[in-house]
Every structure is written in structure tokens, then in C-alpha cells.
Amino acid sequence: MAKYTPEMRERALRMLAEARGDHPNPTAAARHVAGLLGMSPETLRLWQRRAQVDSGQRPGVTTEAAAEIKRLKSEVAELRRANEILKAASVFFAKELDRPTTK
């Protein structure tokens, strides 16, 4: 998978917007621009869709919200692991306290 810079993404989206009027449909415009830039039309289409969601033109989860959700899910997983460790420790220490002492 090729990694494109944010500048390349912005340029491609600008080119796509400019090429829209010269083509009969959005797919043809995407194919044309993608061919000029040496990338997949699907990549360009996904970038366009993401830009539309981020700008509020299309419903969906924004890039910022998706990043926050990912961060929170990671935090929840870490806290669950910590809880499991604490539960295991409390069981261990409870058993130690219940054990009769020998002198």
C-alpha cells in the first residue's frame, strides 16, 4: 500500500474538484485524475468520501471522532487489564489473610 502525504491528498482532491465539470460523472473524473497522479481511483474516491464526512457534507464518523474512539477503546482495554490484575491480587491477598497462622 502506497503512503501518500497530506499535501498529495489535498492536491488530488483539488484536482478532482476541478475535473468534475469536464467529465460526465464523478467516477470518470476520479479515473482521470487518479491516472494522472498514478494512483488507484478507489483511493481517490475514499479520500473524497472522507473529506465530505469531515466537512459535514456527508453523514458519518469524522476522522477526528474516529481517532478519539480508537484512543478511548485502547484506554478501556488497558483499564480492563488493570482491573483483572487487581482482582487477581485481591483474591490472592484475601486467601493469605484467611490462612491460619502457625507460631
C-alpha positions in Angstrom: 0.0 0.0 0.0 1.5 3.4 -1.0 1.6 6.1 1.6 0.7 9.5 0.3 1.5 12.8 2.0 -1.3 15.1 3.3 -0.2 17.6 0.6 -0.6 14.9 -2.1 -4.1 14.1 -0.8 -5.1 17.8 -0.8 -3.7 18.3 -4.3 -5.6 15.2 -5.6 -8.8 16.3 -4.1 -8.4 19.8 -5.6 -7.7 18.3 -9.0 -10.8 16.1 -8.7 -13.0 19.0 -7.8 -11.6 20.9 -10.8 -12.0 18.0 -13.2 -15.7 17.3 -12.2 -17.2 19.6 -14.8 -15.1 18.1 -17.6 -16.4 14.6 -17.2 -19.9 13.0 -17.5 -19.9 11.6 -13.9 -17.8 11.6 -10.7 -16.4 8.1 -11.5 -14.9 9.2 -14.8 -13.4 12.3 -13.2 -11.8 10.1 -10.4 -10.4 7.7 -13.0 -8.9 10.6 -15.0 -7.3 12.3 -12.0 -6.1 9.0 -10.5 -4.5 8.1 -13.8 -2.7 11.5 -13.9 -1.4 11.0 -10.4 -0.5 7.3 -10.7 -2.9 6.1 -8.0 -6.0 4.0 -7.7 -9.3 5.6 -8.4 -10.6 3.8 -5.3 -8.0 5.6 -3.2 -9.2 8.9 -4.6 -12.8 8.1 -4.1 -12.2 7.1 -0.4 -10.3 10.4 0.2 -13.2 12.3 -1.3 -15.7 10.5 0.9 -13.6 11.1 4.0 -13.2 14.8 3.1 -17.0 15.1 2.7 -17.7 13.4 6.0 -15.1 15.6 7.8 -16.6 18.8 6.3 -20.2 17.7 7.2 -21.4 17.3 3.6 -22.0 13.6 4.1 -23.1 11.7 7.3 -20.6 9.5 9.1 -17.9 9.5 11.7 -15.3 12.2 11.2 -11.6 11.4 11.2 -11.2 13.3 14.5 -14.0 11.4 16.1 -12.7 8.1 14.8 -9.3 8.8 16.3 -10.9 9.7 19.7 -12.9 6.5 19.6 -9.8 4.5 18.9 -7.9 6.2 21.7 -10.8 5.6 24.2 -11.1 1.9 23.2 -7.4 1.4 23.8 -7.7 3.2 27.2 -10.7 1.0 28.1 -8.8 -2.2 27.2 -5.8 -1.0 29.4 -8.1 -0.3 32.3 -9.8 -3.7 31.9 -6.4 -5.4 32.1 -5.5 -3.4 35.2 -8.8 -4.4 36.8 -8.1 -8.1 36.1 -4.7 -7.8 37.7 -6.2 -6.0 40.7 -8.9 -8.7 41.1 -6.4 -11.4 40.9 -4.2 -9.7 43.6 -7.2 -9.1 45.9 -8.1 -12.8 45.7 -4.5 -13.8 46.4 -4.3 -11.5 49.4 -7.7 -12.5 50.7 -6.6 -16.1 50.7 -3.4 -15.1 52.6 -5.5 -13.3 55.3 -7.8 -16.3 55.7 -4.9 -18.8 56.1 -4.5 -19.8 59.7 -1.2 -18.6 61.2 1.2 -21.0 62.8 3.6 -20.0 65.6 
